[in-house]
Amino acid sequence: LVAETLPQVGTPYVEALAAMGRMHPFFERGGMTAYPQPPSRYGERLRACLEAVGIGRCDRRSAEALGRAIDALAAGPARLARREICRWARSYLGAKNHRTNRPDRRRMLELVARHLDSTPVYYLWRRENTP
């Protein structure tokens, strides 16, 4: 479908972003070039922190599950996890300091559950003979 449609598009370039690009090469099979994005350093740091305190990927599947996992931790590890989640959320939202953007706990947990383990792939298709 993608391979048949791309040449009919009236533009020299077509871009796509796929959340499941690493799992299913749908766009690559259609002739697009994949440009996987490296994980962010803040994301890597948060993943390592959460794993170190005992919060695995399955605990990050929803904001509710993540909240329960953090609440079940001892005080020190819970404080570390909350601090790193806050740091990651600010970086994810593009905040420069703590005053710029202070999402509440619920919003931060939702961001982590939805985006931390997502690794989108950028795709580009270029029409032949396009400079």
N, C-alpha and C positions, 0 to 999 in steps of 0.2 A: 504494500500500500504506500509506504513512504517513498520507495524507489520510483513508483509510478507517478506520484504526485509532485515530487520536487522539481522535475524538469518543466512542469506546467505552471509553476509559480512565476510570476512576472518580476522577480527580484534577483539580483546577482548573488545574494547570500541568504541563507536561512539559518536561524539559530534555534536551539532547543535546550532545555534544561530538564534532566530526568532524575527524579529522586531514586528510582530503581535501576539506574543505568548500569551499575556494576552487576546487578543480578540478571538483567535481561537486556541483551544488546539489540533491542528493537531498532533504534535509530542507526546503529552501525550497519546492520543488515540492509538498511535502506540506502546506504551509500554516504552517510554522514561520518565525519571524523570526530572521534571522542577525545575530549580533553579533561581527564579526571582531575579534580581539584584536591590538593593535599589537605589533610585535616588541619584545622587551626591549632595553633600552639595552646590557646586557652582551652579548646575542646580536649586536646590530648591531656592537658594538666588536670582538667576536671574528671575525665574518665579514669586516670591513674589514681586520683584522690579517692573517688567513690569506690573503686576496686579495693584500694588499700584499707578502707574502713569497713569493707564487707558488703558493699552495695553493688550488685552485679547488673548486667544488662536487663535481665528479667525484672529487676526491681525498678527499672527506669521506663517501663512500658506505659505507664500512665502517671499523671500528677498524684493521684491518690496513692498508688503503690509506692511511689518514691517518698511521699510524705510519711507513710507508715514505716518505711524502712529507716528513714532518718530519725523518726520519733522512737524507734526501738533501739537506737544506738546509745552507748554511754555518753555522758556529757561532753567529754573531750573530742571524740570522733564526730559527734553530731555538730559541734561548733565548727570544726574543720570543714565538714561537708557543707554546712550552710554558708560559710565564708567563701568557699570555692565556687559554690553555685551562684552566689551573688556576683563574684568577680566575672564568672563566665557570662552570666546574663547581661551585665553591663557591657562587656565586650561584644556580645552577640547583637545587642541593640545599638551599638555604636556610640555608647556614652564615653566621655573622656574622663569624667571623675564622678564621685559618688553623688554629687549634687545634680548632675545632668539628668540622670534617669534612675529612679529608685522604684523598680517594680515591687509589688508586694509578694509575699511568700507564694501564694497561689499562682500568680503569673510566672514567677521564676520556675516553679516546678513544672508548669505546663510547657514552658519553653524548653526545659531540659528533656522532658518526655517526648516532645515532638521533634526536636532538632538535633540534640547532642549526637545521636547515633546515625543520623542521616548523612549520607555521603553523595550528594548530587553530582552528576556528570554533565559537563557542558558539551554540546554538540554543535558542529558547524558544517554547512554544506556550501560549496562554492560552484556556481555555474561554470562550465567549461568556457575557456576563452575570456574569463573575467580577470582584469588586472588585480 
